[in-house]
Amino acid sequence: MLDLHLLQTLKLSVINIDFCQLDRSWHYSNVRGPFSRLYLITGGEGYVYHHNQKYHLKPGKMHLIPGFTLGSYHCDDYLEQYYIHFSNEMDGWLEIFVEQQCDYHIDAIDLDYMLFKRLLELNPAKALLETDPEKYDRKKHLIRSQQPEGYSSAADYLESIGILKQLLARFFRGKIKPSDDEKTQQLRRFRNVIRYINDNLHEIISVEYLSHIACLNSDYFSKLFKKVMGVAPIEYVNRKRIEKVQLLLVTTNYNLDKIALEAGYRNLSYFSRQFKKYSGMTPGKYRRVNFGPLAPLAQKSSPS
């Protein structure tokens, strides 16, 4: 179930959108990109694998892949689709793209096609222009594409975010939590704690200080945090640090020393071990691997 108060703080940003034709070169394995992806299939077929399930991409289907999801992609011959890459964040904690409350693969309706076309009209310069990292500085493009200044008017920006929210709404089946629900109240209790963690990942974060923010003693805070969030406080901090590292690896030219410091790691060797523990690869390999799958373009085309 969804907490409406937290859902109201959802912030979205269109990173890339275009219509494209893919071929056999669209073939990537074990990718964990930092942005969410939304596809509308219009021709051909392909496959994606994530959350221990294989999904068949075919005409008339829409597909959602949450950010930081481990997945694989392939096309045997030909696939035609609209795609959107977008970022999402919330003021406080709520993982909205979970299987229990969100579908990843749904039937498209006529309105979806209209919304994709309109969103593309509003964002004509947000296609991924080149798949070859040697020819195209994708990191600069990703940074630039997230800036609201890229829109010609406030109306275009607001309409774009509204359309993206409307498309995302099609994937949710979760009910709204009652305001007096016990877990909802507990989540709100940790809202300031989560906000502090997200804003201070570059600093040393102790359980003692987090418990002080929550006005609880350390032992009770740790037990309650794990009960509500599903993981211990330090485990949660570590996961958020790795997510920040993944984002910085793809969207900046920072060296590993600077990225480690930005995410709160003072020891580069420990940083590398932690990153590999959570991501299954070294930071350098993650940066190289995520050049390809962010740009699933084989041949640019025009929608019919």
C-alpha positions in Angstrom: 0.0 0.0 0.0 1.1 3.6 -0.7 1.5 6.4 1.7 -0.3 9.3 0.0 1.6 12.0 2.0 5.0 10.6 0.8 3.7 10.0 -2.7 2.8 13.7 -3.0 6.5 14.5 -2.7 7.5 12.4 -5.8 9.8 14.4 -8.1 10.3 13.3 -11.7 12.7 14.4 -14.4 12.7 13.4 -18.1 16.3 12.4 -19.0 15.8 11.0 -22.5 12.9 10.3 -24.8 12.7 9.3 -28.4 11.3 6.8 -30.9 13.8 4.3 -32.3 14.4 1.0 -34.2 16.6 -1.6 -32.6 18.4 -4.6 -34.0 20.6 -7.5 -32.8 23.1 -5.0 -31.3 20.6 -4.2 -28.6 22.0 -7.0 -26.4 23.2 -6.2 -22.8 23.5 -8.4 -19.8 23.5 -7.8 -16.0 23.0 -4.0 -16.2 22.0 -1.9 -13.2 21.5 1.6 -14.5 20.8 4.5 -12.2 17.7 5.8 -14.1 14.2 4.3 -14.5 13.1 3.3 -18.1 9.7 3.2 -19.7 9.1 1.6 -23.1 6.1 1.6 -25.4 6.5 -1.2 -28.1 5.2 -0.5 -31.6 6.8 -3.2 -33.7 9.0 -6.3 -33.8 9.9 -8.0 -30.5 12.5 -8.2 -27.8 13.0 -9.4 -24.3 14.0 -8.0 -20.9 14.9 -9.9 -17.8 14.6 -8.4 -14.2 13.2 -9.4 -10.9 13.7 -13.0 -11.7 11.3 -12.9 -14.6 11.5 -12.7 -18.4 9.2 -10.2 -20.2 8.3 -10.3 -23.9 8.4 -6.9 -25.5 5.9 -6.9 -28.4 3.5 -4.4 -30.0 0.8 -3.1 -27.7 2.8 -3.5 -24.5 4.3 -0.9 -22.1 7.2 -1.9 -19.8 8.7 -0.2 -16.8 12.2 -0.9 -15.4 12.9 0.9 -12.1 16.2 2.5 -11.6 19.0 0.4 -10.0 17.3 -2.7 -11.1 19.6 -5.5 -12.3 18.4 -6.6 -15.7 19.3 -7.9 -19.2 18.0 -6.9 -22.6 18.1 -8.4 -26.1 16.6 -8.3 -29.5 16.9 -11.2 -31.9 16.0 -9.3 -35.1 14.0 -6.1 -34.9 12.3 -4.0 -32.3 10.6 -0.7 -32.6 9.7 1.4 -29.6 9.3 4.7 -27.8 11.6 5.0 -24.8 11.8 7.3 -21.8 14.7 7.5 -19.3 13.7 9.4 -16.1 14.9 10.0 -12.6 12.6 9.9 -9.6 13.1 10.8 -6.0 11.0 11.5 -2.9 11.1 13.6 0.2 11.5 10.8 2.6 11.5 7.0 2.1 9.2 5.1 -0.1 10.1 2.5 -2.6 7.2 2.8 -5.0 8.4 0.5 -7.7 8.0 -2.8 -5.9 6.3 -5.9 -7.2 3.6 -5.9 -4.6 2.1 -2.6 -5.7 3.5 -1.9 -9.2 3.1 -3.8 -12.5 6.2 -3.8 -14.8 4.5 -5.1 -18.0 1.0 -3.9 -19.1 -1.2 -3.5 -22.1 -1.0 -0.1 -23.8 -4.2 1.9 -24.5 -4.8 4.5 -27.2 -4.2 7.3 -24.7 -0.6 6.0 -24.0 0.4 6.4 -27.7 -1.0 10.0 -27.6 0.9 10.8 -24.4 4.2 9.4 -25.7 3.9 11.4 -28.9 3.0 14.6 -27.0 5.9 14.1 -24.6 8.3 13.6 -27.5 7.0 16.9 -29.1 7.7 18.7 -25.8 11.2 17.2 -25.6 12.5 17.1 -29.1 16.2 17.4 -28.1 16.3 14.6 -25.5 17.2 11.7 -27.7 20.4 9.7 -27.2 22.2 10.8 -30.3 25.1 8.3 -30.4 25.7 4.8 -29.0 29.5 4.9 -29.4 31.1 6.3 -26.2 34.2 7.4 -28.2 32.0 9.7 -30.4 29.5 11.0 -27.9 30.0 12.3 -24.3 26.9 10.8 -22.8 27.7 12.0 -19.3 27.5 15.7 -20.3 24.3 15.0 -22.2 22.7 13.3 -19.1 23.6 16.3 -16.9 22.3 18.8 -19.4 19.1 16.8 -20.1 18.1 17.0 -16.4 18.1 20.8 -16.3 14.6 22.5 -16.4 16.3 25.3 -18.4 16.2 22.9 -21.4 12.5 23.7 -21.8 11.3 26.6 -23.9 8.5 27.5 -21.4 7.2 26.8 -18.0 4.1 25.3 -19.6 6.2 22.7 -21.5 8.0 21.7 -18.4 4.9 21.3 -16.3 3.1 19.5 -19.1 6.0 17.1 -19.5 6.1 16.2 -15.8 2.3 15.8 -15.8 2.4 13.4 -18.8 5.2 11.4 -17.2 3.1 11.1 -14.0 0.1 10.1 -16.0 2.0 7.3 -17.8 3.5 6.0 -14.5 0.0 5.9 -12.9 -0.9 3.2 -15.4 1.5 0.8 -13.7 0.3 1.1 -10.1 -2.3 -1.1 -8.5 -1.4 -0.4 -4.8 -4.0 1.1 -2.6 -3.5 4.2 -0.5 -2.7 3.6 3.2 -5.1 5.0 5.7 -3.6 8.1 7.5 -3.9 6.3 10.8 -2.2 3.1 9.6 0.5 2.2 12.1 3.3 1.6 9.6 2.3 4.9 7.8 2.8 6.8 11.1 6.1 5.0 11.7 7.4 5.9 8.2 6.6 9.5 8.9 8.5 9.3 12.2 11.6 8.5 10.1 11.0 11.0 7.5 13.5 13.6 8.9 16.0 10.8 9.5 15.8 9.7 5.8 16.0 13.2 4.6 19.1 13.8 6.8 20.7 10.6 5.4 20.0 11.6 1.8 21.4 15.1 2.3 24.5 14.0 4.2 25.9 10.9 2.5 29.2 12.6 2.1 29.5 13.0 5.9 30.1 10.4 8.7 26.7 9.2 9.8 26.3 7.5 13.1 23.3 5.5 14.5 23.6 7.7 17.6 23.0 10.9 15.7 20.1 9.4 13.7 18.4 8.2 16.9 18.8 11.7 18.2 17.0 13.1 15.2 14.2 10.6 15.8 14.1 11.4 19.5 14.7 7.8 20.5 17.4 5.9 22.3 19.9 4.1 20.0 18.8 0.5 20.7 15.1 1.2 20.3 15.7 3.3 17.2 17.7 0.6 15.5 15.1 -2.1 16.2 12.2 0.1 15.1 14.1 1.3 12.0 14.7 -2.3 10.9 11.1 -3.3 11.5 9.8 -0.4 9.5 12.4 -0.1 6.7 13.3 -3.8 6.5 17.1 -3.2 7.0 19.3 -1.9 9.8 20.2 1.9 9.8 23.8 1.4 8.7 22.7 -1.1 6.0 20.3 1.5 4.6 23.0 4.2 4.6 25.4 1.9 2.8 22.8 1.2 0.1 22.1 4.8 -0.4 25.8 5.5 -0.7 26.2 2.9 -3.4 23.2 4.3 -5.3 24.8 7.8 -5.2 28.1 6.3 -6.4 26.3 4.6 -9.3 24.6 7.9 -10.3 27.9 9.8 -10.1 29.8 7.2 -12.2 27.3 7.6 -15.0 26.6 11.3 -14.9 30.0 12.9 -14.0 33.6 12.8 -15.1 34.7 12.6 -11.5 37.6 10.3 -10.7 37.1 7.5 -8.2 38.7 9.4 -5.3 36.3 12.3 -5.6 33.3 10.0 -6.1 34.2 8.0 -3.0 34.4 11.2 -0.9 31.1 12.5 -2.3 29.5 9.3 -1.1 31.1 9.3 2.3 34.0 6.9 1.8 37.4 8.0 3.1 39.2 4.8 2.2 39.4 4.0 -1.5 40.1 0.3 -1.0 37.1 -0.1 1.4 35.0 1.9 -1.1 35.8 -0.5 -3.9 35.1 -3.6 -1.8 31.7 -2.2 -0.7 30.8 -1.2 -4.3 31.6 -4.7 -5.6 29.6 -6.3 -2.7 26.5 -4.4 -3.7 26.9 -4.0 -7.4 28.7 -7.2 -8.3 31.4 -5.4 -10.2 34.1 -2.8 -9.7 33.3 0.9 -10.0 35.4 1.2 -13.2 33.6 -1.7 -14.8 30.2 -0.3 -13.8 31.1 3.0 -15.5 32.1 1.2 -18.7 29.1 -1.2 -18.8 26.5 1.5 -18.3 27.6 3.5 -21.3 25.9 0.9 -23.6 22.5 0.1 -22.1 21.6 3.8 -21.5 21.6 4.2 -25.2 19.5 1.4 -26.8 19.6 2.9 -30.2 20.4 0.9 -33.3 18.8 3.1 -35.9 16.8 6.3 -35.3 13.5 6.4 -37.0 10.3 8.5 -37.0 7.1 7.3 -35.5 4.2 6.5 -37.8 
